[in-house]
Amino acid sequence: MKEEQSNDYGHVLKYTGIFGGVQGLNILVSLVRNKLIAVILGPNGMGLASLFNTTVSFISQATNFGISFSAVKHVSELFDSGDAAAIGHFVKVVRIWSLLTAVLGMAVCALAGPVLSDLTFAWGDHTLHFILLSPAIGLMAVTGGETAILKGARQLRPLAVIQIYTVLAALFLSIPIYYFFGQKGIVPVIVLMALASMLLTVVHSYRLFPLRLRGERGVLSQGVAMVRLGVAFVMAGVLGTGAEMVIRSYLNVSSGNLDVVGLYNAGFMLCVTYAGMVFSAMETDYFPRLSAVASGDTAIRNQTVNRQIEVSLLIVSPMLAALIVALPVLVPLLFSAKFLPMVSMAQAAVFSMYVKAVSLPVSYITLARGDSLGFMLLEAVFDVMLVMLVIAGYHYWGLLGTGIALSLSYVLDLLLVVVYTSVRYRYRLSSQVLHYAAIQLSLGLAVYIVTLIDHPLIYWSLGVLICTASLLISIYILHQKASLWTSLTNKIRNRFSRHA
């Protein structure tokens, strides 16, 4: 039993490390890119880019029918069956529906240009910008369909390569354009990045499943079930992106200053996006494992969820503690000194990621059980809370208030998700999860208190000490759970025996 438990923890840790490692490499390249963009465009330019990117994401998610999510399940089932003809046919179904959503997304973006301009900006007419951005929506729809095909066919290595090359392409495309054209290059960069991502994805996907133009009957009708499955996921994405659009538009309109939007976006990106490298294994590895046991024994399902929480929490906590301490140094390094006003906001917002390490694995229970209505309801309530709290936080305490609001909204979301899954699916947080969360959150709060100290020597001495304690505690617990030292020594011993 102990060996089985060790293997279970080791599996979670292994795949969190693999997918997190790819995400980490992407983040490192993105750090360089964001630093250069911050220097070239400044907070004002980054705020403008944030508004355009958020709007594009919103329209894309609202018009893609969830194909990038729902197609994975169907392709995966056919892939397991080994029926090459059925796989090829359904790939054609995915591609036809992706093309339809691409046309729809482009039309919506172009036709809604005047409305989007009025809703997003308090100054000027940006209708032409949204019309010029419409090709990016179509390109993203095609990319989503081809990515789903690769995921369903378990092509994880090509997916990792695509991610890396896409980030590199974004770096080498955006920097020269921003350098020579400044803010005028924002719209072309968004379109070119979408094009580069699509080309990289299509090359790998077409190599595995060549494009066949011959038509077959029933292609559209056979995709209806796939589209229906993705509707809840789409609605959740639309609500989330819509919430971010409302927040950024409010900050822009209420302050009359794009700098505030740029500062908020940079702080949000530091806390949410970079901590996401630990959560990147959720959809690829954890969700299929949870789905396999979701309808079975309650104890096994709860154990699967709680072990995922434990590993995620223990890995992410030392990183978050270090982020809180290092933000005053990281912000000028990653962006520029102009972004220092958002340090206090980001430090307060970091606690949202502690909470997300617990809430995210629990929220996947609803998806694994096919409870699309419950998932959508929980997401809707969270998004409403997020918008209301951030608006109130900024109104009373400025940027710092938005950071506090982010963390508070995630706490309320955790309570809501745990209560819902407890009542509906008899989920229970384990005593170990509560124990580890209490330890690591206490250390995180201690680090935050240290940031209020003005004396540099005391600040760094206590900060490094607490971060080290958080790291050592996580390593010790993971070693006990997953037999990390035994696994490492066995690998070294096997490698030496091969060369002997």
SEVO-44951 format. One line per field, with one value per residue (C-alpha): residue number from 0; residue in three letters; x, y, z. Coordinates in nm, 4 decimals, padded with zeros to 6 digits. Example, Ala and Ser with C-alpha at 12.3 -4.5 7.8 and 13.67 -1.06 7.14 Angstrom:
REM residues 2
pos = c(0	1)
code = c(Ala	Ser)
u = c(01.2300	01.3670)
v = c(-00.4500	-00.1060)
w = c(00.7800	00.7140)
REM end
This chain:
REM residues 500
pos = c(0	1	2	3	4	5	6	7	8	9	10	11	12	13	14	15	16	17	18	19	20	21	22	23	24	25	26	27	28	29	30	31	32	33	34	35	36	37	38	39	40	41	42	43	44	45	46	47	48	49	50	51	52	53	54	55	56	57	58	59	60	61	62	63	64	65	66	67	68	69	70	71	72	73	74	75	76	77	78	79	80	81	82	83	84	85	86	87	88	89	90	91	92	93	94	95	96	97	98	99	100	101	102	103	104	105	106	107	108	109	110	111	112	113	114	115	116	117	118	119	120	121	122	123	124	125	126	127	128	129	130	131	132	133	134	135	136	137	138	139	140	141	142	143	144	145	146	147	148	149	150	151	152	153	154	155	156	157	158	159	160	161	162	163	164	165	166	167	168	169	170	171	172	173	174	175	176	177	178	179	180	181	182	183	184	185	186	187	188	189	190	191	192	193	194	195	196	197	198	199	200	201	202	203	204	205	206	207	208	209	210	211	212	213	214	215	216	217	218	219	220	221	222	223	224	225	226	227	228	229	230	231	232	233	234	235	236	237	238	239	240	241	242	243	244	245	246	247	248	249	250	251	252	253	254	255	256	257	258	259	260	261	262	263	264	265	266	267	268	269	270	271	272	273	274	275	276	277	278	279	280	281	282	283	284	285	286	287	288	289	290	291	292	293	294	295	296	297	298	299	300	301	302	303	304	305	306	307	308	309	310	311	312	313	314	315	316	317	318	319	320	321	322	323	324	325	326	327	328	329	330	331	332	333	334	335	336	337	338	339	340	341	342	343	344	345	346	347	348	349	350	351	352	353	354	355	356	357	358	359	360	361	362	363	364	365	366	367	368	369	370	371	372	373	374	375	376	377	378	379	380	381	382	383	384	385	386	387	388	389	390	391	392	393	394	395	396	397	398	399	400	401	402	403	404	405	406	407	408	409	410	411	412	413	414	415	416	417	418	419	420	421	422	423	424	425	426	427	428	429	430	431	432	433	434	435	436	437	438	439	440	441	442	443	444	445	446	447	448	449	450	451	452	453	454	455	456	457	458	459	460	461	462	463	464	465	466	467	468	469	470	471	472	473	474	475	476	477	478	479	480	481	482	483	484	485	486	487	488	489	490	491	492	493	494	495	496	497	498	499)
code = c(Met	Lys	Glu	Glu	Gln	Ser	Asn	Asp	Tyr	Gly	His	Val	Leu	Lys	Tyr	Thr	Gly	Ile	Phe	Gly	Gly	Val	Gln	Gly	Leu	Asn	Ile	Leu	Val	Ser	Leu	Val	Arg	Asn	Lys	Leu	Ile	Ala	Val	Ile	Leu	Gly	Pro	Asn	Gly	Met	Gly	Leu	Ala	Ser	Leu	Phe	Asn	Thr	Thr	Val	Ser	Phe	Ile	Ser	Gln	Ala	Thr	Asn	Phe	Gly	Ile	Ser	Phe	Ser	Ala	Val	Lys	His	Val	Ser	Glu	Leu	Phe	Asp	Ser	Gly	Asp	Ala	Ala	Ala	Ile	Gly	His	Phe	Val	Lys	Val	Val	Arg	Ile	Trp	Ser	Leu	Leu	Thr	Ala	Val	Leu	Gly	Met	Ala	Val	Cys	Ala	Leu	Ala	Gly	Pro	Val	Leu	Ser	Asp	Leu	Thr	Phe	Ala	Trp	Gly	Asp	His	Thr	Leu	His	Phe	Ile	Leu	Leu	Ser	Pro	Ala	Ile	Gly	Leu	Met	Ala	Val	Thr	Gly	Gly	Glu	Thr	Ala	Ile	Leu	Lys	Gly	Ala	Arg	Gln	Leu	Arg	Pro	Leu	Ala	Val	Ile	Gln	Ile	Tyr	Thr	Val	Leu	Ala	Ala	Leu	Phe	Leu	Ser	Ile	Pro	Ile	Tyr	Tyr	Phe	Phe	Gly	Gln	Lys	Gly	Ile	Val	Pro	Val	Ile	Val	Leu	Met	Ala	Leu	Ala	Ser	Met	Leu	Leu	Thr	Val	Val	His	Ser	Tyr	Arg	Leu	Phe	Pro	Leu	Arg	Leu	Arg	Gly	Glu	Arg	Gly	Val	Leu	Ser	Gln	Gly	Val	Ala	Met	Val	Arg	Leu	Gly	Val	Ala	Phe	Val	Met	Ala	Gly	Val	Leu	Gly	Thr	Gly	Ala	Glu	Met	Val	Ile	Arg	Ser	Tyr	Leu	Asn	Val	Ser	Ser	Gly	Asn	Leu	Asp	Val	Val	Gly	Leu	Tyr	Asn	Ala	Gly	Phe	Met	Leu	Cys	Val	Thr	Tyr	Ala	Gly	Met	Val	Phe	Ser	Ala	Met	Glu	Thr	Asp	Tyr	Phe	Pro	Arg	Leu	Ser	Ala	Val	Ala	Ser	Gly	Asp	Thr	Ala	Ile	Arg	Asn	Gln	Thr	Val	Asn	Arg	Gln	Ile	Glu	Val	Ser	Leu	Leu	Ile	Val	Ser	Pro	Met	Leu	Ala	Ala	Leu	Ile	Val	Ala	Leu	Pro	Val	Leu	Val	Pro	Leu	Leu	Phe	Ser	Ala	Lys	Phe	Leu	Pro	Met	Val	Ser	Met	Ala	Gln	Ala	Ala	Val	Phe	Ser	Met	Tyr	Val	Lys	Ala	Val	Ser	Leu	Pro	Val	Ser	Tyr	Ile	Thr	Leu	Ala	Arg	Gly	Asp	Ser	Leu	Gly	Phe	Met	Leu	Leu	Glu	Ala	Val	Phe	Asp	Val	Met	Leu	Val	Met	Leu	Val	Ile	Ala	Gly	Tyr	His	Tyr	Trp	Gly	Leu	Leu	Gly	Thr	Gly	Ile	Ala	Leu	Ser	Leu	Ser	Tyr	Val	Leu	Asp	Leu	Leu	Leu	Val	Val	Val	Tyr	Thr	Ser	Val	Arg	Tyr	Arg	Tyr	Arg	Leu	Ser	Ser	Gln	Val	Leu	His	Tyr	Ala	Ala	Ile	Gln	Leu	Ser	Leu	Gly	Leu	Ala	Val	Tyr	Ile	Val	Thr	Leu	Ile	Asp	His	Pro	Leu	Ile	Tyr	Trp	Ser	Leu	Gly	Val	Leu	Ile	Cys	Thr	Ala	Ser	Leu	Leu	Ile	Ser	Ile	Tyr	Ile	Leu	His	Gln	Lys	Ala	Ser	Leu	Trp	Thr	Ser	Leu	Thr	Asn	Lys	Ile	Arg	Asn	Arg	Phe	Ser	Arg	His	Ala)
u = c(00.0000	00.2836	00.4590	00.1357	00.0921	00.4525	00.4041	00.0848	00.2589	00.5582	00.3319	00.1720	00.5114	00.6660	00.4060	00.3752	00.7507	00.7460	00.4677	00.5719	00.9249	00.8045	00.5909	00.8864	01.1060	00.8314	00.8076	01.1814	01.1615	00.8489	01.0325	01.2918	01.0211	00.8134	01.1198	01.2043	00.8412	00.8094	01.1174	01.0021	00.6307	00.6159	00.3068	00.0863	00.1724	00.1448	-00.1964	-00.3110	-00.1748	-00.3507	-00.6873	-00.6519	-00.5287	-00.8056	-01.0716	-00.9319	-00.9289	-01.2863	-01.4188	-01.2162	-01.3559	-01.7080	-01.7091	-01.4960	-01.7736	-01.5256	-01.3768	-01.0245	-01.1551	-01.4352	-01.2587	-00.9822	-01.2211	-01.3617	-01.0241	-00.8756	-01.1539	-01.1052	-00.7285	-00.7617	-00.9873	-00.7163	-00.9651	-00.7532	-01.0431	-01.2675	-00.9863	-00.9215	-01.2905	-01.3339	-01.0198	-01.1987	-01.5048	-01.2881	-01.1225	-01.4518	-01.6017	-01.2797	-01.3001	-01.6640	-01.5834	-01.2896	-01.5201	-01.7749	-01.5133	-01.3713	-01.7180	-01.8136	-01.4886	-01.5219	-01.8937	-01.8751	-01.5801	-01.7727	-01.9329	-01.6034	-01.4364	-01.6993	-01.6962	-01.3192	-01.1928	-01.2981	-01.1098	-01.0766	-01.2335	-01.0635	-01.3094	-01.0452	-00.8126	-01.0732	-01.1435	-00.7713	-00.7566	-01.0301	-00.7846	-00.6234	-00.9577	-00.9776	-00.6179	-00.6704	-00.9785	-00.7812	-00.4967	-00.7386	-00.8807	-00.5397	-00.4120	-00.7102	-00.6267	-00.2667	-00.3789	-00.6300	-00.3631	-00.1307	00.1298	00.2743	00.6253	00.5114	00.2833	00.5771	00.7918	00.5123	00.4827	00.8548	00.8787	00.5670	00.7184	01.0463	00.8560	00.6676	01.0006	01.1649	00.8525	00.7336	01.0529	01.1684	00.8162	00.7676	01.1152	01.0516	00.6769	00.6015	00.2327	00.1380	00.2881	00.0556	-00.2187	00.0240	00.2108	-00.1089	-00.2026	00.1489	00.1787	-00.1522	-00.0278	00.3025	00.1238	-00.1154	00.1596	00.3664	00.0648	-00.0589	00.2832	00.2866	-00.0830	-00.0876	00.2201	00.0317	-00.3067	-00.2640	-00.5261	-00.7905	-01.0221	-01.2664	-01.6046	-01.8080	-02.1694	-02.2686	-01.9497	-02.1344	-02.4001	-02.1390	-01.9749	-02.2883	-02.2209	-01.8653	-01.9876	-02.2570	-01.9966	-01.7842	-02.0601	-02.0228	-01.6467	-01.6898	-01.9338	-01.6952	-01.4116	-01.6263	-01.7295	-01.3672	-01.2333	-01.5349	-01.4631	-01.1054	-01.2329	-01.4708	-01.1964	-00.9441	-01.2043	-01.3143	-00.9558	-00.9006	-01.2226	-01.2261	-00.8626	-00.8479	-00.4956	-00.3697	-00.0737	-00.3040	-00.4206	-00.0607	00.0417	-00.2554	-00.1916	00.1778	00.1001	-00.1727	00.0586	00.3377	00.1105	-00.1250	00.0613	00.3987	00.2533	00.0595	00.3650	00.2782	-00.0852	-00.0064	-00.0207	-00.3820	-00.5536	-00.3016	-00.2458	-00.4656	-00.7996	-00.7895	-00.6916	-00.9720	-01.2218	-01.1353	-01.2385	-01.4931	-01.8005	-01.6575	-01.5647	-01.5941	-01.2923	-01.0667	-01.1884	-01.1294	-00.7843	-00.6955	-00.8036	-00.6328	-00.3005	-00.3005	-00.3655	-00.0840	00.1760	00.0631	00.0590	00.3995	00.5625	00.4076	00.4363	00.8155	00.7968	00.5246	00.7100	01.0222	00.8138	00.6744	01.0257	01.1873	00.9212	01.0920	01.3961	01.2158	00.9820	01.2550	01.4499	01.1601	00.9858	01.1291	01.1388	00.8141	00.6315	00.7390	00.3996	00.2430	00.4762	00.2445	-00.0528	00.1306	00.2520	-00.1056	-00.2333	00.0194	-00.1999	-00.4626	-00.2244	-00.1893	-00.5676	-00.5806	-00.3466	-00.6278	-00.9375	-00.8359	-00.8093	-01.1430	-01.3187	-01.2226	-01.4587	-01.7577	-01.6031	-01.4966	-01.8538	-01.9939	-02.1695	-02.1486	-02.4234	-02.2566	-01.9169	-02.0621	-02.2558	-01.9461	-01.7420	-02.0146	-02.0384	-01.6593	-01.6356	-01.9078	-01.7333	-01.3995	-01.5309	-01.7184	-01.4280	-01.1628	-01.3758	-01.4428	-01.0780	-00.9520	-01.2149	-01.1080	-00.7378	-00.6107	-00.3828	-00.3152	-00.6897	-00.7009	-00.4364	-00.6289	-00.9495	-00.7878	-00.6843	-01.0180	-01.2128	-01.0131	-01.0770	-01.4514	-01.4334	-01.2594	-01.5306	-01.8011	-01.6375	-01.5712	-01.9277	-02.0772	-01.8642	-01.9131	-02.2909	-02.3215	-02.0317	-01.9363	-01.5898	-01.3828	-01.0554	-00.8114	-00.6481	-00.3101	-00.4207	-00.5414	-00.2183	00.0124	-00.1981	-00.1830	00.1964	00.2724	00.0127	00.1485	00.4973	00.3570	00.1897	00.5145	00.6998	00.4371	00.4779	00.8530	00.7897	00.6534	00.9984	01.2041	01.5454	01.7130	01.9311	01.6401	01.4138	01.6426	01.7681	01.4204	01.2795	01.5446	01.5169	01.1400	01.1603	01.4279	01.2093	00.9179	01.1380	01.2917	00.9506	00.8176	01.1225	01.1025	00.7309	00.7617	01.0603	00.8536	00.5557	00.7217	01.0497	01.2378	01.5829	01.5302	01.4061	01.7023	01.9657	01.8072	01.8272	02.1925	02.2743	02.1007	02.2840	02.6226	02.5416	02.4654	02.8053	02.9903)
v = c(00.0000	00.2362	00.1580	00.2242	00.5570	00.6491	00.5684	00.7781	01.0823	01.0195	01.0164	01.3493	01.5011	01.3669	01.5062	01.8323	01.8660	01.7749	02.0082	02.2719	02.2577	02.3313	02.6132	02.7408	02.7577	02.9463	03.1859	03.2548	03.3558	03.5590	03.7398	03.8634	03.9663	04.1462	04.3279	04.4610	04.5518	04.7294	04.9391	05.0201	05.0801	05.1692	05.1197	05.3141	05.0943	04.7748	04.8874	04.9420	04.6018	04.4440	04.5909	04.4641	04.1181	04.0757	04.1747	03.9358	03.6521	03.7314	03.7196	03.4072	03.2194	03.3440	03.2144	02.8960	02.6698	02.5064	02.2893	02.3225	02.1545	01.9210	01.7745	01.6337	01.3843	01.2584	01.2279	01.0554	00.7935	00.7153	00.7089	00.4460	00.2366	00.2231	00.2826	00.4859	00.5520	00.6825	00.9018	01.0505	01.1203	01.2915	01.4991	01.6292	01.7075	01.9069	02.0986	02.1886	02.3159	02.5054	02.6785	02.7731	02.9197	03.1067	03.2792	03.3501	03.4980	03.7249	03.8514	03.9226	04.1110	04.3243	04.3991	04.4676	04.7044	05.0262	04.8683	04.7238	05.0609	05.2392	04.9754	04.9402	05.2950	05.6286	05.8188	05.8044	05.5759	05.2351	05.0654	05.0216	04.8536	04.5873	04.5306	04.4788	04.2398	04.0141	03.7862	03.6980	03.5547	03.3271	03.2117	03.1315	02.9198	02.7080	02.6722	02.5591	02.2817	02.1496	02.1653	01.9573	01.6966	01.6740	01.6463	01.3744	01.1798	01.2108	01.4083	01.5731	01.6203	01.8145	02.0235	02.1128	02.2003	02.4154	02.6074	02.6777	02.7863	03.0019	03.1933	03.2363	03.3565	03.6071	03.7383	03.7812	03.9196	04.1667	04.3370	04.4742	04.5896	04.7636	04.9180	05.0773	05.1490	05.1773	05.1516	05.1467	04.7976	04.6454	04.5343	04.3900	04.2019	04.0381	03.9211	03.8015	03.6087	03.4352	03.3503	03.2106	02.9948	02.8604	02.7752	02.5926	02.3926	02.3116	02.1825	01.9226	01.8350	01.7966	01.5774	01.3399	01.3755	01.5040	01.7484	01.5830	01.8125	01.5496	01.6042	01.3492	01.3532	01.4273	01.6117	01.9072	01.7031	01.4705	01.7683	01.8780	01.6545	01.7879	02.1474	02.0783	01.9385	02.2516	02.5051	02.5075	02.5366	02.8222	03.0044	02.9750	03.1109	03.3927	03.4903	03.4860	03.6870	03.9162	03.9818	04.0785	04.3051	04.4791	04.5235	04.6669	04.8883	05.0183	05.0953	05.2731	05.4760	05.5558	05.6603	05.8078	05.6690	05.3640	05.3498	05.2093	04.9324	04.8515	04.8358	04.6158	04.3862	04.3498	04.2663	04.0227	03.8580	03.8128	03.6454	03.4426	03.3610	03.2681	03.0619	02.8803	02.6710	02.4541	02.4250	02.3425	01.9652	01.9844	01.9618	01.7260	01.4682	01.5246	01.5776	01.2439	01.0583	01.2247	01.1510	00.7807	00.7629	01.0460	00.8225	00.5410	00.5048	00.8365	00.7646	00.6999	01.0158	01.2266	01.0719	01.1590	01.5211	01.5642	01.4208	01.6585	01.9481	01.8386	01.8210	02.1466	02.3315	02.2030	02.2908	02.6339	02.7662	02.8202	02.9875	03.2247	03.3097	03.3907	03.5985	03.8127	03.8869	03.9410	04.1570	04.4930	04.3616	04.1586	04.4346	04.6783	04.3801	04.2228	04.5459	04.8862	05.1251	05.2802	04.9645	04.9861	05.1307	04.7878	04.5994	04.6304	04.5222	04.2138	04.1159	04.1215	03.9324	03.6482	03.4902	03.4188	03.1563	02.9817	02.9467	02.8436	02.5507	02.4141	02.5257	02.4305	02.0512	02.0578	02.2553	01.9898	01.7451	01.9135	01.8804	01.5209	01.4340	01.6114	01.8667	02.1439	02.3514	02.3371	02.4268	02.7218	02.8416	02.8327	03.0192	03.2823	03.3515	03.3776	03.6207	03.8450	03.8450	03.9202	04.2213	04.3660	04.3225	04.4611	04.7649	04.8277	04.7647	05.0150	05.2712	05.2698	05.1718	05.2138	04.9485	04.7870	04.7361	04.5404	04.2997	04.2465	04.1989	03.9308	03.7256	03.7719	03.6641	03.3389	03.2692	03.3116	03.0945	02.8176	02.8224	02.8104	02.5239	02.3139	02.3577	02.2736	01.9606	01.8535	01.8660	01.7293	01.4811	01.4183	01.5646	01.6249	01.8117	01.5765	01.6618	01.6565	01.9194	02.1432	02.0810	02.1638	02.4650	02.6026	02.5680	02.7169	02.9945	03.0967	03.1203	03.3234	03.5661	03.5928	03.6829	03.9447	04.1028	04.1170	04.3284	04.6027	04.6420	04.9307	04.8118	04.6313	04.3975	04.2789	04.2588	04.0297	03.8252	03.7374	03.7033	03.4555	03.2638	03.2172	03.1243	02.8668	02.7205	02.6934	02.5189	02.2726	02.1790	02.1092	01.9030	01.6995	01.6209	01.5381	01.3157	01.1277	01.0991	01.0153	00.8531	01.1089	01.0160	00.6454	00.7170	00.9456	00.7002	00.4160	00.6173	00.7040	00.3418	00.2141	00.4642	00.3650	-00.0050	00.0491	00.2105	-00.0491)
w = c(00.0000	00.0891	-00.2422	-00.4333	-00.2530	-00.3288	-00.6979	-00.7048	-00.5581	-00.7838	-01.0911	-00.9977	-00.9226	-01.2446	-01.4818	-01.2933	-01.3404	-01.7108	-01.8206	-01.5699	-01.7102	-02.0631	-01.9304	-01.7279	-02.0396	-02.2196	-01.9278	-01.9326	-02.2982	-02.2246	-01.9459	-02.1932	-02.4372	-02.1738	-02.0441	-02.3901	-02.4638	-02.1283	-02.2036	-02.5581	-02.5005	-02.1287	-01.9084	-02.1507	-02.4479	-02.2457	-02.1260	-02.4856	-02.5908	-02.2925	-02.3967	-02.7539	-02.6485	-02.3920	-02.6450	-02.9072	-02.6522	-02.5531	-02.9102	-02.9876	-02.6889	-02.7590	-03.1175	-03.1204	-02.9821	-02.7426	-03.0179	-02.8770	-02.5587	-02.6661	-02.9720	-02.7513	-02.5892	-02.9201	-03.0967	-02.7902	-02.7832	-03.1525	-03.1094	-02.8356	-03.0610	-03.3294	-03.6124	-03.8576	-04.0960	-03.8165	-03.6838	-04.0281	-04.0781	-03.7434	-03.8013	-04.1109	-03.8949	-03.6533	-03.9351	-04.1055	-03.7784	-03.6969	-04.0352	-03.9744	-03.6346	-03.7884	-04.0381	-03.7638	-03.5309	-03.8006	-03.8937	-03.5314	-03.4627	-03.7769	-03.7447	-03.3700	-03.4116	-03.3263	-03.0180	-02.8957	-02.9432	-02.7316	-02.4585	-02.4315	-02.4793	-02.3363	-02.6050	-02.9845	-03.2445	-03.2575	-03.4943	-03.7648	-03.5150	-03.4353	-03.8056	-03.8655	-03.5688	-03.7130	-03.9023	-03.5686	-03.4499	-03.7542	-03.7195	-03.3514	-03.4349	-03.6822	-03.4329	-03.1606	-03.3783	-03.4853	-03.1258	-03.0112	-03.2768	-03.1516	-02.7882	-02.8671	-03.0570	-02.7511	-02.9456	-02.6336	-02.7688	-03.0800	-02.8586	-02.6344	-02.9379	-03.0821	-02.7538	-02.7437	-03.1093	-03.0741	-02.7833	-02.9732	-03.2794	-03.0639	-02.9336	-03.2728	-03.4407	-03.1797	-03.0641	-03.4040	-03.4899	-03.1550	-03.1786	-03.5188	-03.4989	-03.1239	-03.0352	-03.4048	-03.4192	-03.1568	-03.3984	-03.6602	-03.3861	-03.2562	-03.6071	-03.6930	-03.3654	-03.4368	-03.7876	-03.6584	-03.4012	-03.6639	-03.9131	-03.6512	-03.5352	-03.8859	-03.9946	-03.7156	-03.7412	-04.1218	-04.1027	-03.8720	-04.0441	-04.4035	-04.5305	-04.7501	-04.9438	-05.0707	-04.9122	-04.7210	-04.6172	-04.2608	-04.1651	-04.0152	-03.8359	-03.6829	-03.5157	-03.3304	-03.0288	-03.0086	-03.0190	-02.7603	-02.5214	-02.5496	-02.4861	-02.1052	-02.1353	-02.3830	-02.1573	-01.8636	-02.0781	-02.2102	-01.8584	-01.7397	-02.0322	-02.0134	-01.6469	-01.7327	-02.0114	-01.7698	-01.5106	-01.7570	-01.9221	-01.5796	-01.4796	-01.8109	-01.8005	-01.4274	-01.4119	-01.7625	-01.7775	-01.9666	-01.7269	-01.4570	-01.6924	-01.7799	-01.4134	-01.3207	-01.6163	-01.5316	-01.1667	-01.2673	-01.5195	-01.2644	-01.0106	-01.2261	-01.5466	-01.3998	-01.1151	-01.3877	-01.4731	-01.1719	-01.2804	-01.6454	-01.5828	-01.4652	-01.8052	-01.9658	-01.6914	-01.3870	-01.5627	-01.7557	-01.4353	-01.2415	-01.5188	-01.4991	-01.1313	-01.1194	-01.1298	-00.9211	-00.5558	-00.3695	-00.1488	-00.4497	-00.6228	-00.3115	-00.2719	-00.6325	-00.5837	-00.2473	-00.3644	-00.6599	-00.4197	-00.1897	-00.4675	-00.6315	-00.3001	-00.1886	-00.5215	-00.5699	-00.2124	-00.2005	-00.5424	-00.4240	-00.1028	-00.3053	-00.5478	-00.2643	-00.1356	-00.4749	-00.6430	-00.5644	-00.7529	-01.0186	-01.1387	-01.2569	-01.3919	-01.5832	-01.6834	-01.5877	-01.2921	-01.4220	-01.3080	-00.9415	-00.8311	-00.8891	-00.6479	-00.3473	-00.5611	-00.6881	-00.3390	-00.2109	-00.5166	-00.4764	-00.2074	-00.4733	-00.6147	-00.2771	-00.2794	-00.6456	-00.5728	-00.3552	-00.5489	-00.9033	-00.8506	-00.6645	-00.9394	-01.1957	-01.0222	-01.1865	-01.5337	-01.4735	-01.3744	-01.6804	-01.4609	-01.7192	-01.5571	-01.2150	-01.3624	-01.5511	-01.2449	-01.0227	-01.2845	-01.3282	-00.9548	-00.9281	-01.2202	-01.0755	-00.7364	-00.9028	-01.0961	-00.7985	-00.5556	-00.7922	-00.8754	-00.5036	-00.4165	-00.6710	-00.5708	-00.2053	-00.2066	-00.5611	-00.7140	-00.3742	-00.3410	-00.6675	-00.5329	-00.2104	-00.4117	-00.6307	-00.3275	-00.1521	-00.4623	-00.4819	-00.1123	-00.1623	-00.4745	-00.2784	-00.0134	-00.2811	-00.4757	-00.1653	-00.0371	-00.3783	-00.4350	-00.0749	-00.0989	-00.4529	-00.4735	-00.1084	-00.1562	00.1584	00.1999	00.3709	00.7027	00.5276	00.2772	00.5596	00.7530	00.4609	00.3615	00.7176	00.7272	00.3864	00.4068	00.7482	00.6001	00.3098	00.5487	00.7451	00.4244	00.3419	00.6863	00.6238	00.3105	00.5368	00.6980	00.5572	00.6796	00.3821	00.5935	00.8103	00.5034	00.3052	00.6004	00.7278	00.3766	00.2620	00.5912	00.5600	00.1905	00.2699	00.5451	00.3006	00.0443	00.2932	00.4337	00.0839	-00.0122	00.3089	00.2677	-00.1036	-00.0258	00.2296	-00.0033	-00.3335	-00.2213	-00.4283	-00.2977	-00.3636	-00.7166	-00.7883	-00.6586	-00.8570	-01.1772	-01.1128	-01.0282	-01.3445	-01.5608	-01.4202	-01.4593	-01.8295	-01.8855	-01.6780)
REM end
